[in-house]
């Protein structure tokens, strides 16, 4: 029996099918679990504070609050927050801001 805690993952993407697909992949792993999902940056900030995920998969293209702005808001309160950015952006500016 494995007593190692699972890696807690939050998924932020405004496309429900993308969230469900990524959640299925994450939850199929024995060492990871999805603790929260949302389609908005505003809710991501709130859910992060509540669930304290180990890593957040963040889409940069979100309605109202962008993924970059959500990352900045989360990092302002939780400096150790870690992100993997998911995006279809072709330009570099938002990608560099996310980094």
N, C-alpha and C positions, 0 to 999 in steps of 0.2 A: 504494500500500500504506500502511495506517494503522499507525504505530508507537506511537500513544498507548496506554498501558496501560489495560486494561479495569478497570472499577469492580468490586471484589470484594464479593460479597454473601453473607451467611449468612442462612438462613431458619430461624426457630424457631417451630414450630406443632405442637400435638399431634395434629392431623388430617392423616394421610398424604396424602389427596387434595388438601387445601389446599396442602401443601408441594410436591407434584408439579405442581400447576397454576401456582403462583407461580414455581416453578423454570423451568417451560416458558416462561413470559412473559419472565422475566429473561434466560434463555439465548438467546432469540430475538433479543435486542438485540445489535447489533454492539459496543456499548461497555460491556457488563456480562457478568459470569459468576458463577455460583453456586459458591462454594468450599466450602460446608458446609451441611448440613441436620440438624436434630434435632427431636425432639418433647418434650424436657425442658429445664428451666432448668439443672439440674446439668451436663448434657452441653454446653449452650450456653456455659457458663463455660469449660469445658475446650477446646472447639472454637475459641472466640474466641482463646484464648491461642496455640493452634497455628496457626491460619489468618490471624489479624490482618485480618479483613475491613474494607473501607472503610465499609460500612454493614451493620447487622443489622436484618432485618425480624422484629420480636418480637411474638408473641401474648402478651397479659397473662394469659390463662387457661391455665395449664399444671398438670399434676399435681405434687404435692409442692412444689417450689420455683416460686413464681409468676414470671411474666414481669417484674414490677416488682423482685422480689428478685434475679433474674438480671441485670437491668440494673444494679442497685446493686452487685452482686458484680463484674461486669465493669468498671464505671466506677471501682471502688476500686483496681483494678490497672492499668487503661488509661483514664486520664482523658480522652483524646481520642476515645474510642469514640463512634460515631454510630448512632442508632437511628431506625427508623420503626416506630411501634407499630400493630399490627393487633389489633383487639378487637371483640367483640360486647357488651361491658359496656354497661349502660344507666346505671349510676351514674357519678358524677364522681370519687369519692375515688381509686380506683386510677389513673385517667387523670391526675389531678393529681400523684400520687406518681411516675408514669412521667416526667412532664415535669420 
